[in-house]
Amino acid sequence: MNNALANFSDYTASQERSAVVSLSLTDFRCYEGLRLEADIRPAILTGPNGAGKTNLLEAISFLAPGRGLRRARMPDVTRTGAREDLSGGLRWAVAATLETATGPVEIGTGFEATGGGDEGGRRIVRLNGAPARSQSVLGEVFAAVWLVPEMDRLFMDGASGRRHFLDRLVAVFDPAHATRLNEYEQAMRERTRLLRDDKIGVRSADTGWVAALEQRMAESGVALAAARRAFVQRLAAACELGIGPFPAASVALAGDVEQWLDDRSALEAEDHFREALAVSRAADREAGRTLVGPHRSDIEVIHLQKNRPAATCSTGEQKALLISIVLAHARLVSLDRGTAPLLLLDEIAAHLDADRRAALFDEICAVGAQAWLTGTDRELFQAFGDRAQHFLVESATVRRV
């Protein structure tokens, strides 16, 4: 076992933690305007369905790079009924004060329309009042992982959702991972467009550009696969230990590029990948997509006690496996970065028995994470006691209770 995992089983939370202590929303989903003050403890949001609980979690998720926990289009986040200025301007905004080990950090983000309706625009980010060079810098100061009900079928549905889940976990460890992923996907989309537009074959005038795109894909794709591979090796060791009543799991990465790295250097893998892309141009043009690469990789999860693939486990077992992975990840992040990531857990308690609910709450506190949890029944969170703060959400209003 490596040094990072040597004390995993008897991990004790650091006093240093990262927490949202102030949150402001403007024209975000159902909220015309909101200001919420919190402390560093886990935050429980209860209230009826449709009151705006998940919207609050989504707002916090936008403090990290990406499209938030719903993977929404930026214009779609704007509150229905908000005044539209066709000349452009800020459509929605989220601002927060993040308490960190090195002091408070002010984060602001939102969607700025560029005029002519709300289709065009850009994500804006500010750190401590100054414009940030890109949203990728958010990953350097804010880390969050979330579980939402739509993820209950993660092990049953296609590999795309599992890859997205994995890449979010990796990006918490390595903020540059999101940049590599974007570079790879942009080059892949452009290559696909060039191949698709050529009805007969790759035109000689475009061959050099296609080759240049394949070189970019090879470089960023191998770096992407290497980061996933290194992370999954650490995560697998942590997941095999299990946490309380949550099952131990085997986690493995399945993918061509990742497998090449088992017996090749990174440079050799790049050469091999570039050659494979060149050979597959005709097949890729016919299919309308790239048929080889890390965009087709997957993770394989096995329930160790039962020696069963996650996809064949019961719904409850799959949920417990997913929680086990997230908790193991939180401990790894805390050991690696010195602070645990924020956990955004939507309707997490409703389908857990009392023992697993109590174990989940104990682990959240043990790892030192500020978790934001939602539910319709406050009684489900009794095991937290005074270790958590409670808020009532009703009709897009929030008050401490």
Contacts in CASP RR format, 6 or more apart in sequence:
PFRMAT RR
TARGET T0000
AUTHOR 0000-0000-0000
METHOD contacts of the structure
MODEL  1
MNNALANFSDYTASQERSAVVSLSLTDFRCYEGLRLEADIRPAILTGPNG
AGKTNLLEAISFLAPGRGLRRARMPDVTRTGAREDLSGGLRWAVAATLET
ATGPVEIGTGFEATGGGDEGGRRIVRLNGAPARSQSVLGEVFAAVWLVPE
MDRLFMDGASGRRHFLDRLVAVFDPAHATRLNEYEQAMRERTRLLRDDKI
GVRSADTGWVAALEQRMAESGVALAAARRAFVQRLAAACELGIGPFPAAS
VALAGDVEQWLDDRSALEAEDHFREALAVSRAADREAGRTLVGPHRSDIE
VIHLQKNRPAATCSTGEQKALLISIVLAHARLVSLDRGTAPLLLLDEIAA
HLDADRRAALFDEICAVGAQAWLTGTDRELFQAFGDRAQHFLVESATVRR
V
1 8 0 8 1.000
1 237 0 8 1.000
2 234 0 8 1.000
2 237 0 8 1.000
4 234 0 8 1.000
4 332 0 8 1.000
4 335 0 8 1.000
4 336 0 8 1.000
5 234 0 8 1.000
5 237 0 8 1.000
5 238 0 8 1.000
5 241 0 8 1.000
5 332 0 8 1.000
5 335 0 8 1.000
7 335 0 8 1.000
8 238 0 8 1.000
8 241 0 8 1.000
8 331 0 8 1.000
8 332 0 8 1.000
8 335 0 8 1.000
9 241 0 8 1.000
11 331 0 8 1.000
11 334 0 8 1.000
11 335 0 8 1.000
11 366 0 8 1.000
11 367 0 8 1.000
12 366 0 8 1.000
13 334 0 8 1.000
13 340 0 8 1.000
13 365 0 8 1.000
13 366 0 8 1.000
13 367 0 8 1.000
13 368 0 8 1.000
14 334 0 8 1.000
14 338 0 8 1.000
14 339 0 8 1.000
14 368 0 8 1.000
16 100 0 8 1.000
16 101 0 8 1.000
16 338 0 8 1.000
16 339 0 8 1.000
17 40 0 8 1.000
17 99 0 8 1.000
17 101 0 8 1.000
17 339 0 8 1.000
17 340 0 8 1.000
17 368 0 8 1.000
17 369 0 8 1.000
17 370 0 8 1.000
18 98 0 8 1.000
18 99 0 8 1.000
18 100 0 8 1.000
18 101 0 8 1.000
18 142 0 8 1.000
18 143 0 8 1.000
18 339 0 8 1.000
18 340 0 8 1.000
18 341 0 8 1.000
18 342 0 8 1.000
18 370 0 8 1.000
19 38 0 8 1.000
19 39 0 8 1.000
19 40 0 8 1.000
19 98 0 8 1.000
19 99 0 8 1.000
19 342 0 8 1.000
19 370 0 8 1.000
20 38 0 8 1.000
20 60 0 8 1.000
20 63 0 8 1.000
20 96 0 8 1.000
20 97 0 8 1.000
20 98 0 8 1.000
20 99 0 8 1.000
20 342 0 8 1.000
20 370 0 8 1.000
20 372 0 8 1.000
21 37 0 8 1.000
21 38 0 8 1.000
21 39 0 8 1.000
21 40 0 8 1.000
21 97 0 8 1.000
21 98 0 8 1.000
21 99 0 8 1.000
21 104 0 8 1.000
22 35 0 8 1.000
22 36 0 8 1.000
22 37 0 8 1.000
22 38 0 8 1.000
22 96 0 8 1.000
22 97 0 8 1.000
23 34 0 8 1.000
23 35 0 8 1.000
23 36 0 8 1.000
23 38 0 8 1.000
23 56 0 8 1.000
23 59 0 8 1.000
23 60 0 8 1.000
23 94 0 8 1.000
23 95 0 8 1.000
23 96 0 8 1.000
24 33 0 8 1.000
24 34 0 8 1.000
24 35 0 8 1.000
24 36 0 8 1.000
24 93 0 8 1.000
24 94 0 8 1.000
24 95 0 8 1.000
24 96 0 8 1.000
25 31 0 8 1.000
25 33 0 8 1.000
25 34 0 8 1.000
25 56 0 8 1.000
25 59 0 8 1.000
25 92 0 8 1.000
25 93 0 8 1.000
25 94 0 8 1.000
26 32 0 8 1.000
26 33 0 8 1.000
26 90 0 8 1.000
26 92 0 8 1.000
26 93 0 8 1.000
26 94 0 8 1.000
27 33 0 8 1.000
27 78 0 8 1.000
27 79 0 8 1.000
27 82 0 8 1.000
27 91 0 8 1.000
27 92 0 8 1.000
27 93 0 8 1.000
28 34 0 8 1.000
28 55 0 8 1.000
28 59 0 8 1.000
28 77 0 8 1.000
28 78 0 8 1.000
28 79 0 8 1.000
28 92 0 8 1.000
28 93 0 8 1.000
28 94 0 8 1.000
29 52 0 8 1.000
29 55 0 8 1.000
29 58 0 8 1.000
29 59 0 8 1.000
29 77 0 8 1.000
29 79 0 8 1.000
30 50 0 8 1.000
30 52 0 8 1.000
30 55 0 8 1.000
30 79 0 8 1.000
30 396 0 8 1.000
31 52 0 8 1.000
31 55 0 8 1.000
31 59 0 8 1.000
31 79 0 8 1.000
31 396 0 8 1.000
32 79 0 8 1.000
32 82 0 8 1.000
32 396 0 8 1.000
34 396 0 8 1.000
34 397 0 8 1.000
34 398 0 8 1.000
36 56 0 8 1.000
36 391 0 8 1.000
36 398 0 8 1.000
38 389 0 8 1.000
39 389 0 8 1.000
40 99 0 8 1.000
40 370 0 8 1.000
41 370 0 8 1.000
41 387 0 8 1.000
41 388 0 8 1.000
41 389 0 8 1.000
42 361 0 8 1.000
42 364 0 8 1.000
42 365 0 8 1.000
42 369 0 8 1.000
42 370 0 8 1.000
42 371 0 8 1.000
42 372 0 8 1.000
42 373 0 8 1.000
42 384 0 8 1.000
42 387 0 8 1.000
42 388 0 8 1.000
42 389 0 8 1.000
43 370 0 8 1.000
43 371 0 8 1.000
43 372 0 8 1.000
43 373 0 8 1.000
43 388 0 8 1.000
43 389 0 8 1.000
43 390 0 8 1.000
43 391 0 8 1.000
44 373 0 8 1.000
44 374 0 8 1.000
44 375 0 8 1.000
44 378 0 8 1.000
44 381 0 8 1.000
44 384 0 8 1.000
44 388 0 8 1.000
44 389 0 8 1.000
44 390 0 8 1.000
44 391 0 8 1.000
45 53 0 8 1.000
45 56 0 8 1.000
45 57 0 8 1.000
45 372 0 8 1.000
45 373 0 8 1.000
45 374 0 8 1.000
45 375 0 8 1.000
45 391 0 8 1.000
45 393 0 8 1.000
45 398 0 8 1.000
46 53 0 8 1.000
46 374 0 8 1.000
46 375 0 8 1.000
46 376 0 8 1.000
46 377 0 8 1.000
46 378 0 8 1.000
46 381 0 8 1.000
46 390 0 8 1.000
46 391 0 8 1.000
46 392 0 8 1.000
46 393 0 8 1.000
47 53 0 8 1.000
47 375 0 8 1.000
47 376 0 8 1.000
47 392 0 8 1.000
47 393 0 8 1.000
47 394 0 8 1.000
48 376 0 8 1.000
48 394 0 8 1.000
49 376 0 8 1.000
51 393 0 8 1.000
51 394 0 8 1.000
51 395 0 8 1.000
51 396 0 8 1.000
52 393 0 8 1.000
52 396 0 8 1.000
53 346 0 8 1.000
53 374 0 8 1.000
53 375 0 8 1.000
53 393 0 8 1.000
54 148 0 8 1.000
54 346 0 8 1.000
54 374 0 8 1.000
55 396 0 8 1.000
56 372 0 8 1.000
56 374 0 8 1.000
56 393 0 8 1.000
56 398 0 8 1.000
57 69 0 8 1.000
57 146 0 8 1.000
57 148 0 8 1.000
57 344 0 8 1.000
57 346 0 8 1.000
57 372 0 8 1.000
57 374 0 8 1.000
58 68 0 8 1.000
58 69 0 8 1.000
58 70 0 8 1.000
58 72 0 8 1.000
58 77 0 8 1.000
59 94 0 8 1.000
60 94 0 8 1.000
60 96 0 8 1.000
60 144 0 8 1.000
60 342 0 8 1.000
60 344 0 8 1.000
60 372 0 8 1.000
61 68 0 8 1.000
61 69 0 8 1.000
61 144 0 8 1.000
61 146 0 8 1.000
61 344 0 8 1.000
62 68 0 8 1.000
62 77 0 8 1.000
62 94 0 8 1.000
62 109 0 8 1.000
62 110 0 8 1.000
63 94 0 8 1.000
63 96 0 8 1.000
63 98 0 8 1.000
63 107 0 8 1.000
63 108 0 8 1.000
63 109 0 8 1.000
63 138 0 8 1.000
63 142 0 8 1.000
63 144 0 8 1.000
64 138 0 8 1.000
64 139 0 8 1.000
64 142 0 8 1.000
64 143 0 8 1.000
64 144 0 8 1.000
65 135 0 8 1.000
65 136 0 8 1.000
65 138 0 8 1.000
65 139 0 8 1.000
65 171 0 8 1.000
65 175 0 8 1.000
65 178 0 8 1.000
66 135 0 8 1.000
66 178 0 8 1.000
67 73 0 8 1.000
67 74 0 8 1.000
69 146 0 8 1.000
69 148 0 8 1.000
69 344 0 8 1.000
69 346 0 8 1.000
70 148 0 8 1.000
71 164 0 8 1.000
74 91 0 8 1.000
74 110 0 8 1.000
74 111 0 8 1.000
74 121 0 8 1.000
74 123 0 8 1.000
75 91 0 8 1.000
75 111 0 8 1.000
75 113 0 8 1.000
75 118 0 8 1.000
75 119 0 8 1.000
75 120 0 8 1.000
75 121 0 8 1.000
77 91 0 8 1.000
77 92 0 8 1.000
77 111 0 8 1.000
78 91 0 8 1.000
78 92 0 8 1.000
78 111 0 8 1.000
78 118 0 8 1.000
79 92 0 8 1.000
82 91 0 8 1.000
82 92 0 8 1.000
84 117 0 8 1.000
84 118 0 8 1.000
85 113 0 8 1.000
86 115 0 8 1.000
86 116 0 8 1.000
86 117 0 8 1.000
87 115 0 8 1.000
87 116 0 8 1.000
88 112 0 8 1.000
88 113 0 8 1.000
88 114 0 8 1.000
88 115 0 8 1.000
88 116 0 8 1.000
88 117 0 8 1.000
89 112 0 8 1.000
89 113 0 8 1.000
89 115 0 8 1.000
90 110 0 8 1.000
90 111 0 8 1.000
90 112 0 8 1.000
90 113 0 8 1.000
90 124 0 8 1.000
91 110 0 8 1.000
91 111 0 8 1.000
91 112 0 8 1.000
91 113 0 8 1.000
91 118 0 8 1.000
92 110 0 8 1.000
92 111 0 8 1.000
93 108 0 8 1.000
93 109 0 8 1.000
93 110 0 8 1.000
94 108 0 8 1.000
94 109 0 8 1.000
94 110 0 8 1.000
95 106 0 8 1.000
95 107 0 8 1.000
95 108 0 8 1.000
95 109 0 8 1.000
96 106 0 8 1.000
96 107 0 8 1.000
96 108 0 8 1.000
97 104 0 8 1.000
97 105 0 8 1.000
97 106 0 8 1.000
97 107 0 8 1.000
98 104 0 8 1.000
98 105 0 8 1.000
98 106 0 8 1.000
98 107 0 8 1.000
98 141 0 8 1.000
98 142 0 8 1.000
100 141 0 8 1.000
100 339 0 8 1.000
101 338 0 8 1.000
101 339 0 8 1.000
105 127 0 8 1.000
105 128 0 8 1.000
105 141 0 8 1.000
105 142 0 8 1.000
106 126 0 8 1.000
106 127 0 8 1.000
106 128 0 8 1.000
106 129 0 8 1.000
107 125 0 8 1.000
107 126 0 8 1.000
107 127 0 8 1.000
107 138 0 8 1.000
107 141 0 8 1.000
107 142 0 8 1.000
108 125 0 8 1.000
108 126 0 8 1.000
108 127 0 8 1.000
108 129 0 8 1.000
109 123 0 8 1.000
109 124 0 8 1.000
109 125 0 8 1.000
109 126 0 8 1.000
109 135 0 8 1.000
109 138 0 8 1.000
110 123 0 8 1.000
110 124 0 8 1.000
110 125 0 8 1.000
111 121 0 8 1.000
111 122 0 8 1.000
111 123 0 8 1.000
111 124 0 8 1.000
112 121 0 8 1.000
112 122 0 8 1.000
112 123 0 8 1.000
112 124 0 8 1.000
113 120 0 8 1.000
113 121 0 8 1.000
114 120 0 8 1.000
114 121 0 8 1.000
114 122 0 8 1.000
115 121 0 8 1.000
123 135 0 8 1.000
124 131 0 8 1.000
125 131 0 8 1.000
125 132 0 8 1.000
125 134 0 8 1.000
125 135 0 8 1.000
125 137 0 8 1.000
125 138 0 8 1.000
126 132 0 8 1.000
127 137 0 8 1.000
127 138 0 8 1.000
127 141 0 8 1.000
132 138 0 8 1.000
136 175 0 8 1.000
136 176 0 8 1.000
136 178 0 8 1.000
136 179 0 8 1.000
137 175 0 8 1.000
139 171 0 8 1.000
139 172 0 8 1.000
139 175 0 8 1.000
139 178 0 8 1.000
140 175 0 8 1.000
142 342 0 8 1.000
143 172 0 8 1.000
143 333 0 8 1.000
143 337 0 8 1.000
143 339 0 8 1.000
143 341 0 8 1.000
143 342 0 8 1.000
144 172 0 8 1.000
144 341 0 8 1.000
144 342 0 8 1.000
144 343 0 8 1.000
144 344 0 8 1.000
145 168 0 8 1.000
145 169 0 8 1.000
145 172 0 8 1.000
145 326 0 8 1.000
145 329 0 8 1.000
145 330 0 8 1.000
145 341 0 8 1.000
145 342 0 8 1.000
145 343 0 8 1.000
145 344 0 8 1.000
146 343 0 8 1.000
146 344 0 8 1.000
146 345 0 8 1.000
146 346 0 8 1.000
147 322 0 8 1.000
147 323 0 8 1.000
147 326 0 8 1.000
147 343 0 8 1.000
147 344 0 8 1.000
147 345 0 8 1.000
147 346 0 8 1.000
147 348 0 8 1.000
148 346 0 8 1.000
148 347 0 8 1.000
149 346 0 8 1.000
149 347 0 8 1.000
151 165 0 8 1.000
151 322 0 8 1.000
152 315 0 8 1.000
152 318 0 8 1.000
152 319 0 8 1.000
152 322 0 8 1.000
154 161 0 8 1.000
154 162 0 8 1.000
154 165 0 8 1.000
154 318 0 8 1.000
154 322 0 8 1.000
155 162 0 8 1.000
155 301 0 8 1.000
155 309 0 8 1.000
155 310 0 8 1.000
155 311 0 8 1.000
155 313 0 8 1.000
155 318 0 8 1.000
155 321 0 8 1.000
155 322 0 8 1.000
156 311 0 8 1.000
156 318 0 8 1.000
159 296 0 8 1.000
159 297 0 8 1.000
159 298 0 8 1.000
162 298 0 8 1.000
162 299 0 8 1.000
163 295 0 8 1.000
163 297 0 8 1.000
163 298 0 8 1.000
163 299 0 8 1.000
165 299 0 8 1.000
166 228 0 8 1.000
166 232 0 8 1.000
166 253 0 8 1.000
166 299 0 8 1.000
167 177 0 8 1.000
167 178 0 8 1.000
167 181 0 8 1.000
167 228 0 8 1.000
169 231 0 8 1.000
169 235 0 8 1.000
169 329 0 8 1.000
170 177 0 8 1.000
170 227 0 8 1.000
170 228 0 8 1.000
170 231 0 8 1.000
171 177 0 8 1.000
171 178 0 8 1.000
172 329 0 8 1.000
172 333 0 8 1.000
172 341 0 8 1.000
173 231 0 8 1.000
173 332 0 8 1.000
173 333 0 8 1.000
173 336 0 8 1.000
173 337 0 8 1.000
174 227 0 8 1.000
174 231 0 8 1.000
177 224 0 8 1.000
177 227 0 8 1.000
180 220 0 8 1.000
180 221 0 8 1.000
180 223 0 8 1.000
180 224 0 8 1.000
180 227 0 8 1.000
181 224 0 8 1.000
183 216 0 8 1.000
183 220 0 8 1.000
184 216 0 8 1.000
184 217 0 8 1.000
184 220 0 8 1.000
184 221 0 8 1.000
184 224 0 8 1.000
184 294 0 8 1.000
184 295 0 8 1.000
185 295 0 8 1.000
187 213 0 8 1.000
187 216 0 8 1.000
187 217 0 8 1.000
187 220 0 8 1.000
188 213 0 8 1.000
188 217 0 8 1.000
188 290 0 8 1.000
188 295 0 8 1.000
190 213 0 8 1.000
191 210 0 8 1.000
191 213 0 8 1.000
191 214 0 8 1.000
191 217 0 8 1.000
191 277 0 8 1.000
191 284 0 8 1.000
191 290 0 8 1.000
192 284 0 8 1.000
192 288 0 8 1.000
192 289 0 8 1.000
192 290 0 8 1.000
194 202 0 8 1.000
194 206 0 8 1.000
194 209 0 8 1.000
194 210 0 8 1.000
194 213 0 8 1.000
195 202 0 8 1.000
195 210 0 8 1.000
195 281 0 8 1.000
195 284 0 8 1.000
195 285 0 8 1.000
195 288 0 8 1.000
196 285 0 8 1.000
196 288 0 8 1.000
198 206 0 8 1.000
198 285 0 8 1.000
201 282 0 8 1.000
201 285 0 8 1.000
202 210 0 8 1.000
202 281 0 8 1.000
202 285 0 8 1.000
210 281 0 8 1.000
211 278 0 8 1.000
214 274 0 8 1.000
214 277 0 8 1.000
214 278 0 8 1.000
215 274 0 8 1.000
217 273 0 8 1.000
217 274 0 8 1.000
217 277 0 8 1.000
217 290 0 8 1.000
217 293 0 8 1.000
218 270 0 8 1.000
218 271 0 8 1.000
218 273 0 8 1.000
218 274 0 8 1.000
218 277 0 8 1.000
219 270 0 8 1.000
221 257 0 8 1.000
221 273 0 8 1.000
221 293 0 8 1.000
221 294 0 8 1.000
222 257 0 8 1.000
222 261 0 8 1.000
222 266 0 8 1.000
222 269 0 8 1.000
222 270 0 8 1.000
222 273 0 8 1.000
223 266 0 8 1.000
224 257 0 8 1.000
224 294 0 8 1.000
225 255 0 8 1.000
225 257 0 8 1.000
225 258 0 8 1.000
225 260 0 8 1.000
225 261 0 8 1.000
225 269 0 8 1.000
225 294 0 8 1.000
225 297 0 8 1.000
226 261 0 8 1.000
226 266 0 8 1.000
228 253 0 8 1.000
228 258 0 8 1.000
228 294 0 8 1.000
228 297 0 8 1.000
229 253 0 8 1.000
229 258 0 8 1.000
229 261 0 8 1.000
232 251 0 8 1.000
232 252 0 8 1.000
232 253 0 8 1.000
232 299 0 8 1.000
234 332 0 8 1.000
235 251 0 8 1.000
235 325 0 8 1.000
235 328 0 8 1.000
235 329 0 8 1.000
235 332 0 8 1.000
236 250 0 8 1.000
236 251 0 8 1.000
236 252 0 8 1.000
238 328 0 8 1.000
238 329 0 8 1.000
238 331 0 8 1.000
238 332 0 8 1.000
239 248 0 8 1.000
239 249 0 8 1.000
239 250 0 8 1.000
239 251 0 8 1.000
239 324 0 8 1.000
239 325 0 8 1.000
239 328 0 8 1.000
240 248 0 8 1.000
240 249 0 8 1.000
240 250 0 8 1.000
240 304 0 8 1.000
241 248 0 8 1.000
241 328 0 8 1.000
242 248 0 8 1.000
242 249 0 8 1.000
242 324 0 8 1.000
242 328 0 8 1.000
243 324 0 8 1.000
243 327 0 8 1.000
243 328 0 8 1.000
243 331 0 8 1.000
243 359 0 8 1.000
243 363 0 8 1.000
244 359 0 8 1.000
244 363 0 8 1.000
245 320 0 8 1.000
245 355 0 8 1.000
245 356 0 8 1.000
245 359 0 8 1.000
246 320 0 8 1.000
246 321 0 8 1.000
246 323 0 8 1.000
246 324 0 8 1.000
246 327 0 8 1.000
246 356 0 8 1.000
246 359 0 8 1.000
246 360 0 8 1.000
247 303 0 8 1.000
247 304 0 8 1.000
247 305 0 8 1.000
247 306 0 8 1.000
247 317 0 8 1.000
247 320 0 8 1.000
247 321 0 8 1.000
247 324 0 8 1.000
248 304 0 8 1.000
248 305 0 8 1.000
248 324 0 8 1.000
249 301 0 8 1.000
249 302 0 8 1.000
249 303 0 8 1.000
249 304 0 8 1.000
249 310 0 8 1.000
249 321 0 8 1.000
249 324 0 8 1.000
249 325 0 8 1.000
250 300 0 8 1.000
250 301 0 8 1.000
250 302 0 8 1.000
250 304 0 8 1.000
251 299 0 8 1.000
251 300 0 8 1.000
251 301 0 8 1.000
251 325 0 8 1.000
252 299 0 8 1.000
252 300 0 8 1.000
253 297 0 8 1.000
253 298 0 8 1.000
253 299 0 8 1.000
253 300 0 8 1.000
254 297 0 8 1.000
254 298 0 8 1.000
254 299 0 8 1.000
254 300 0 8 1.000
255 293 0 8 1.000
255 294 0 8 1.000
255 296 0 8 1.000
255 297 0 8 1.000
255 298 0 8 1.000
256 292 0 8 1.000
256 293 0 8 1.000
256 296 0 8 1.000
256 297 0 8 1.000
257 269 0 8 1.000
257 273 0 8 1.000
257 293 0 8 1.000
257 294 0 8 1.000
257 297 0 8 1.000
258 294 0 8 1.000
258 297 0 8 1.000
260 268 0 8 1.000
260 269 0 8 1.000
260 272 0 8 1.000
260 273 0 8 1.000
261 269 0 8 1.000
264 272 0 8 1.000
273 292 0 8 1.000
273 293 0 8 1.000
276 292 0 8 1.000
277 284 0 8 1.000
277 290 0 8 1.000
277 292 0 8 1.000
280 290 0 8 1.000
280 291 0 8 1.000
280 292 0 8 1.000
283 291 0 8 1.000
284 290 0 8 1.000
284 291 0 8 1.000
300 309 0 8 1.000
301 309 0 8 1.000
301 310 0 8 1.000
301 321 0 8 1.000
301 325 0 8 1.000
302 308 0 8 1.000
302 309 0 8 1.000
302 310 0 8 1.000
303 309 0 8 1.000
303 310 0 8 1.000
303 313 0 8 1.000
303 317 0 8 1.000
303 321 0 8 1.000
306 313 0 8 1.000
306 317 0 8 1.000
310 317 0 8 1.000
310 318 0 8 1.000
310 321 0 8 1.000
311 318 0 8 1.000
313 321 0 8 1.000
315 351 0 8 1.000
316 351 0 8 1.000
319 351 0 8 1.000
319 352 0 8 1.000
320 352 0 8 1.000
320 356 0 8 1.000
323 348 0 8 1.000
323 356 0 8 1.000
323 360 0 8 1.000
326 343 0 8 1.000
327 360 0 8 1.000
327 363 0 8 1.000
327 367 0 8 1.000
329 341 0 8 1.000
330 340 0 8 1.000
330 341 0 8 1.000
330 343 0 8 1.000
330 367 0 8 1.000
330 369 0 8 1.000
331 340 0 8 1.000
331 367 0 8 1.000
333 339 0 8 1.000
333 340 0 8 1.000
333 341 0 8 1.000
334 340 0 8 1.000
334 367 0 8 1.000
334 368 0 8 1.000
334 369 0 8 1.000
340 367 0 8 1.000
340 368 0 8 1.000
340 369 0 8 1.000
340 370 0 8 1.000
341 369 0 8 1.000
342 369 0 8 1.000
342 370 0 8 1.000
342 371 0 8 1.000
342 372 0 8 1.000
343 364 0 8 1.000
343 369 0 8 1.000
343 370 0 8 1.000
343 371 0 8 1.000
343 372 0 8 1.000
344 371 0 8 1.000
344 372 0 8 1.000
345 371 0 8 1.000
345 372 0 8 1.000
345 373 0 8 1.000
345 374 0 8 1.000
346 373 0 8 1.000
346 374 0 8 1.000
347 374 0 8 1.000
347 375 0 8 1.000
348 360 0 8 1.000
348 373 0 8 1.000
348 374 0 8 1.000
349 357 0 8 1.000
349 360 0 8 1.000
349 373 0 8 1.000
349 375 0 8 1.000
349 380 0 8 1.000
349 381 0 8 1.000
350 375 0 8 1.000
350 376 0 8 1.000
350 377 0 8 1.000
350 380 0 8 1.000
352 360 0 8 1.000
354 383 0 8 1.000
357 380 0 8 1.000
357 381 0 8 1.000
357 383 0 8 1.000
358 383 0 8 1.000
361 381 0 8 1.000
361 383 0 8 1.000
361 384 0 8 1.000
361 387 0 8 1.000
361 388 0 8 1.000
362 383 0 8 1.000
364 371 0 8 1.000
365 384 0 8 1.000
365 387 0 8 1.000
373 381 0 8 1.000
375 381 0 8 1.000
378 390 0 8 1.000
381 388 0 8 1.000
381 390 0 8 1.000
389 400 0 8 1.000
390 400 0 8 1.000
390 401 0 8 1.000
391 398 0 8 1.000
391 399 0 8 1.000
391 400 0 8 1.000
391 401 0 8 1.000
392 398 0 8 1.000
392 399 0 8 1.000
392 400 0 8 1.000
392 401 0 8 1.000
END
